[in-house]
Amino acid sequence: MKTSTKNQDTQTQDYLIEGILSKDSNGLLKGRPASYKTTTVLQIAHSICSGKPFFGHAVSATGKVVFISNDDKDELARRVKAIKITEGSFNNNLLIVDQTMHIDDDGCMDNLRRYVEKTQPVLVIFDDLNSLSPYSDTDDDTELEAILGIIKNTCANVSTLAVLSIIPNPISVTCF
């Protein structure tokens, strides 16, 4: 019996999280505010940091995850603590960037590039694109493409990137 091309691609693809997150890929998770984007990527981060399955999907590579966010640090700490209580430790592999970051700022991105080269994370998560690139129109495809290009260049040594964006569309995942 012949397997379809789609199935062959899925079967031969190298995953960080089986069937969900490919190695050497980039993704954009879109959704309305309060649609659990940050909660979802923190669960992904926990799985990569700890090696525990992500909702039943095996993790094939564990290691450091760099998490970049300009959101409320107390709220982020509360969410991380909740995951630790319910799921266990991040094994000291979750690296939350403490400083305010702007993708539009060459100095910030240069510092991030050096940090990524130093820490060698398995995954880098940007949460959320609107707060990290406040001077850009993330609804404009050309500007979004430029932002994603800056992120890819900054994190060129990382195999997988996840970028969150608050865009008033139904939640979706897009590879770039």
N, C-alpha and C positions, 0 to 999 in steps of 0.2 A: 504494500500500500504506500502511495506517495504522500509525503508530508507537505503541507502547504509552505510557501516561502515565509509567511508570517510565523508559523510554528518553528521553522528552522531557525529564523533569526532569534526567537525567544529562547530556544533550547541552547544555542551556541553563545548567547550573550553572556558576558561576565558581569555578575551582579554584586553590589554591596549588600543589598537586601533582595533576596530571591524573588524575581518576578515584579519587583516594584522600583528599585533604584539601581540603575546600571553604573558600573565603573566607567570612567572616562566619559561622563555625560554632564550635562548642565540642565537645570530645570527651573521652571517658573511656576509657582503655586499661586493662583489668583483666587480671590474671594472677597466678599464683603467684610467689613469690620465685624468682629465677634463671630466669625464663622469657623473658629478653632484651627486656623492656620498655624499659629505659634504653638499651640498645644500639640498639633500633629508633628511639626518638625522637631519639637523637643522630645517627643516619643521616638522619632527616627534617630535623633542624636543619642538618646539613651541606649537604643539598640546597638548602634555603632560603637559607642563607648564601652558597653558592657558585654556585648556578644549575645545578649538575650534576643530571642525572636521578636520581630515587629508584627504583632497581631497574627502570629502563626507562621510568618515568613522568616526563613532562616537568614542569618547574617553570615556572610562569607569573609568579611574583613572587619576587624575591630581596630580601634586606635583613637587618636585624638580627633575631636570635632571643635572647630573654631566657630563661635556663635557671635555674630555682630548685630547689635541692636541699639537703636537710640531711644527705645521705649522705656517706660518707667522701670528703673532697675529694681525697685522694691517688688513690683509685680512680677518681674522675671524671676527674682530670687524665690518668691512664694511658689511660683509654678515649678521651678526646679526642685524645691523642697518637697512639694506634693508628689512629684514623680519618684524622688528618693524614698519617700515613705511607702509608696504603693509598689514600686518596681525594684527598689534597691539602688545601690551606688552607681554613679557614673564612672567609677574606678579612676578618679582623678584625670579623666580624659576629656572632660568638658572644659573648654577654654573660652570664657566669656570675655570679650573685649570690653574693657571698662570705660574707655574714653568715647566721647562723642565722635562719630565718624560721618564724613560726607563723601560720597562717591565722586562728587563734582570737584573735590579738593585734591590736587595732585600730591600735596604733602601728606595728607591722610592716607591716600592710596599707596604712596611710596613706603610709609611706615608699616602699613598692612602687608605689603609685599615682603618686606624684610621679616616681619613676624611669622608669616606663613612659611617662608624659606627656613627659618629657625626651628619652628615647631613641627613641621612636616605632618600636617593633619591629613586624615583620610577624607574628611568632608569639611567644607566651609559653608555656613548658612548665613545669609543676609536677611534680617528681619526688621522692618519691612522696607521695601524699596522706596516708598513715598517719603518716609522719614530720613532715609539714608541719602536720598537725592532730592532735597526739597526744592531745588531750583529748576528741576526738570519736569516736563509734562509726561508722566508715565502712561497716559492714555494715547500719546502720539507714538506711532510705531517707529518712526525715525529716531526720536529721542530715546525710546526704550532700547532700540538696537544699539545706539551709542553707549548707553549705560551698561548694557550687558557686555559689550566689547571691552569696556574699561575693567569690569569685574573679571572677565576671562583673562585679560592680560596681566592683571595684578596677581591672580591666583593660578598662573600658568603651570606651576609645579604640582597642583592638586588635581587628583583624578576626577573628583565629583564636586559640583557646586549646587547649592539649592538657594534660590532667591525667592523671597516672599514679596507679594505686591498686593496692596489693597486697591483693587479695581472693582468698580460696581458691576461685575459680571458674575454669573454663577461660578461656583468654585470649579477650577479646572487646573490641569497640570500640562505645561507646555515644555518641550525640550528646545534648547537653543544651541 
